[in-house]
Every structure is written in structure tokens, then in C-alpha cells.
Amino acid sequence: MKKELTREQHRDLYYYMRLNRAVEDTMVKLFRQNKIVGGLYSSLGQEAVSVGSAYALEKKDWLAPMIRNIGALLVKGVPPRDIFMQHMAKYDSPTKGKDGTSHFGDLDNLHIVSPISMLGDLIPVMTGVAMAGRYLGQKIVAMTWIGDGGSSTGVFHEGLNFAATQKAPFVLILENNLWAYSTPVRRQVPLENLADRAKAYGIDSYIVDGNDVVAMYSTAKEAVTRARAGEGPILIEAKTFRRLGHAQHDPAEYVPKEMRAYWEARDPITLYEKYLTSEKLLDAKSKKEIDEKLETLLAAEREFAENSPMPPAELAEEGVYCTGDDCHKIRAKWERPVAEVTPPKSSVEAVWIVPGFGRGKGSGGANAPIHFGDTPGEAEKSATEGKPAAKIAVKAAAKKTVEAAPARASRKARR
């Protein structure tokens, strides 16, 4: 691990990983008390991936987590109570109790896009966010995560190709946790390194130890800096391990005991704590302070969540569809002159050019979609101007009858 962070930043990474695990431990207790309404998906052993990568972003940047990226939400500023209440479907949750997992975002303040259950779909969405930020002159970077199993979906490839062709300021973290539900990664991908998939789209990639939070942060920081500078999208493969099953209902008995023991010995929090202690960045006193801070915070956040009421029945019919300003008032935030991207100052001429079809000039000489013959051109329009509609219709009908005659004759001959 490189000593390129300040003491405060080192402690931040340690604190957020501890908070990530403590939040999930609390939710396991709530789940066993039957207070969690939906499913519960653990990131045990993967905290360094979420925390290290999200910590590399700036406040203005955008992220879209998946269900195991609670650490990224915490780094971005989401309070634990929101995560508790989401899973408990409470009225004070970000979705007012309309979701039982982490499907919530904050578009206006924290710049978080809600998770999408269809794995891989966040890649084109966040590519679009990255492109929009560039268009508005915001100089932002967009980030999302995908698992090894999700990297086999079609939209993973379509989205990454789209990001590559557009040179979008986008960073994709591929969490290779060795298991797609119960399918080992070697049974679904004929590659040793999933980062090699980036080669197909002409973009750069990194491979990093996902259980080393400093390596995770350093790699993500470099990728974010490069993407912001205009070098296009970057893929980071984080090699890690999911130490619990797909969800609380899955005991993960399909995982070999030797594999589980190996990765338990490489717990990211334990490894980092040893490093901080050896480098004299964390002592017994400061560790105790963090322990007490976490205990106090989570007790208060859990109490708030448990005391929040369930949503009223009449809320079910509200907010089903977005109806405009009364739903949200989010507007594009321009940070560049609009004239730079609109004619006549735009560097791109407003003419459609298609190889083999010439330039997009209409029959009248003005810029227009190319005429392929399915709509009347200017010359045809002028020939019919001033004539009664009835005569035009009769002429068209007669022409249609003449053209149809040979076809009827040929059908007769075939009989």
C-alpha cells in the first residue's frame, strides 16, 4: 500500500468501511426480527471496492450503485437511517415506503441515480449522464458498478461500446467476486481477467486487488482523473470475493470451504487495520473513538428508522407517474455558454451528410432531411399547387389503377 493519502483520508477510508459493515450487520438483525420488508443483499468482504472507488469521486460527480454498493452511498453522504428505512419500507424513507431495498437516488443534491434491477442497464444510463455533463460544460465523471455475472449481459457490451464510441467521461467498476449467484466465474467466462473485455472497445482497463482499499482508491482516482481529462471511459476489474450468499435466503453451500477460508483471511477491514497500525496512522485511542462514534450513530439512526411510521394506504396511488413540475423541478445546469453548442457558433455544420446520398439539402435548397422518395419533394409540390384537391385525387387513383392492371393480369396467368 502506498502512502499517498493524508492521515485524515486514511482514517476516512477505514471509517467508511467500518460503517458499511456496521450498517449491514444492523440490517441482518432487523431482518431476523422480521422488520426488513424486502430482500437483503450483503457486501461482506467487498467493502473496499465500494468505499475506495466512490471516495475517488468529487462532490459534483455522479454515481449509480448496485444493491451491494451501500459503502458508495455512505461515502456520497446518504445517512444510515435512509438505508434502514428503505429496507423497512417506512414512510420517512427516500421513496416513502414504496421500495424494500436500495432502489432510491438523489438527483438534485448528491447526484445518485437509483439502481436498476436489470443488471447492466446502468451502463448506458450512466454513459448518458456523463455525456450530458460534458454537453452542459460541468466537467463531471459518472461511475457505476457491475458484477462478473452482469458482465455477460448484452447491455453490458452495448453500453460499454456506446461509452467508447462517444469517449464519455465514465468509469465502470467490474466487481469480480468469483460467483454469479451460484455459478463460478470460470463457468461463464473463458477469460482469466475480465478487464480484457475492454480491448474489444478500444478502451483502457486496470486490474486491482479489490480487498486493498488504498489500491482501490488509487486506481479509481487515476481512472477518474483520466476520464475527466477527456481520455474516454475506463474499466476497472476489482478482484474480490462475496463471503455470503446471493441474499439472506442463500446459505452459499456451493462455495468450497477452502476458498471461503482463504478469502476470510484476506478481510479488507482487517488488512487495512493492520496496515494503519503498522504505519502509526491508527492507535488504540483513535480506534476506540471510531468504535464509539459508530455505536452512537447507528443506535440513533436505527431508533429513528424503527420509529418512522409505515406509509398510509392512500399514498399507493401517488407518485406512480411523473407529471412534471409538481413531481420534480430538476433543470439542466449549464456551466458553459449555450451558444457554444447551438448554431451558428457551433463548430458542427447543421447539415446531414450521408456517404452515397450527398448532403442534406432539401429540393428548395434549405437544410432538410434527405429526400429518399417516400415524401414529395419541392418540385412535385409545386406541380400540384393551385389544383383542386379532387382532381389530384382522381389523377392519383387513375395512376394506381393503371399500375395495378399488369399485376392482376399476371395473377390470372398463374392460375
C-alpha positions, 0 to 999 in steps of 0.5 A, a space after each residue: 500500500 502506498 502512502 499517498 493519502 493524508 492521515 485524515 483520508 486514511 482514517 476516512 477510508 477505514 471509517 467508511 468501511 467500518 460503517 458499511 459493515 456496521 450498517 449491514 450487520 444492523 440490517 441482518 438483525 432487523 431482518 431476523 426480527 422480521 422488520 426488513 420488508 424486502 430482500 437483503 443483499 450483503 457486501 461482506 468482504 467487498 467493502 473496499 471496492 465500494 468505499 475506495 472507488 466512490 471516495 475517488 469521486 468529487 462532490 459534483 460527480 455522479 454515481 449509480 450503485 448496485 444493491 451491494 454498493 451501500 459503502 458508495 452511498 455512505 461515502 456520497 453522504 446518504 445517512 444510515 437511517 435512509 438505508 434502514 428505512 428503505 429496507 423497512 419500507 417506512 414512510 420517512 424513507 427516500 421513496 416513502 415506503 414504496 421500495 424494500 431495498 436500495 432502489 432510491 437516488 438523489 438527483 438534485 443534491 448528491 447526484 445518485 441515480 437509483 439502481 436498476 434491477 436489470 443488471 447492466 442497464 446502468 451502463 448506458 444510463 450512466 454513459 448518458 449522464 456523463 455525456 450530458 455533463 460534458 454537453 452542459 460544460 460541468 466537467 463531471 465523471 459518472 461511475 457505476 458498478 457491475 458484477 462478473 455475472 452482469 458482465 455477460 449481459 448484452 447491455 453490458 457490451 452495448 453500453 460499454 461500446 456506446 461509452 467508447 464510441 462517444 469517449 464519455 467521461 465514465 468509469 465502470 467498476 467490474 466487481 469480480 467476486 468469483 460467483 454469479 449467484 451460484 455459478 463460478 466465474 470460470 463457468 461463464 467466462 473463458 477469460 482469466 481477467 475480465 478487464 480484457 473485455 475492454 480491448 474489444 472497445 478500444 478502451 483502457 482497463 486496470 486490474 486491482 486487488 479489490 480487498 486493498 482499499 488504498 489500491 482501490 482508491 488509487 486506481 479509481 482516482 487515476 481512472 477518474 482523473 483520466 476520464 475527466 481529462 477527456 481520455 474516454 471511459 475506463 474499466 476497472 476489474 476489482 478482484 474480490 470475493 462475496 463471503 455470503 450468499 446471493 441474499 439472506 435466503 442463500 446459505 452459499 453451500 456451493 462455495 468450497 470451504 477452502 476458498 471461503 477460508 482463504 478469502 476470510 483471511 484476506 478481510 479488507 477491514 482487517 488488512 487495512 487495520 493492520 496496515 494503519 497500525 503498522 504505519 502509526 496512522 491508527 492507535 488504540 485511542 483513535 480506534 476506540 473513538 471510531 468504535 464509539 462514534 459508530 455505536 452512537 450513530 447507528 443506535 440513533 439512526 436505527 431508533 429513528 428508522 424503527 420509529 418512522 411510521 409505515 406509509 398510509 394506504 392512500 399514498 399507493 396511488 401517488 407518485 406512480 407517474 411523473 407529471 412534471 413540475 409538481 413531481 420534480 423541478 430538476 433543470 439542466 445546469 449549464 456551466 458553459 455558454 449555450 451558444 457554444 453548442 447551438 448554431 451558428 457558433 457551433 463548430 458542427 455544420 447543421 447539415 446531414 451528410 450521408 456517404 452515397 446520398 450527398 448532403 442534406 439539402 432539401 429540393 428548395 435548397 434549405 437544410 432538410 432531411 434527405 429526400 429518399 422518395 417516400 415524401 414529395 419533394 419541392 418540385 412535385 409540390 409545386 406541380 400540384 399547387 393551385 389544383 383542386 384537391 379532387 382532381 389530384 385525387 382522381 389523377 392519383 387513383 387513375 395512376 394506381 389503377 393503371 399500375 395495378 392492371 399488369 399485376 392482376 393480369 399476371 395473377 390470372 396467368 398463374 392460375 
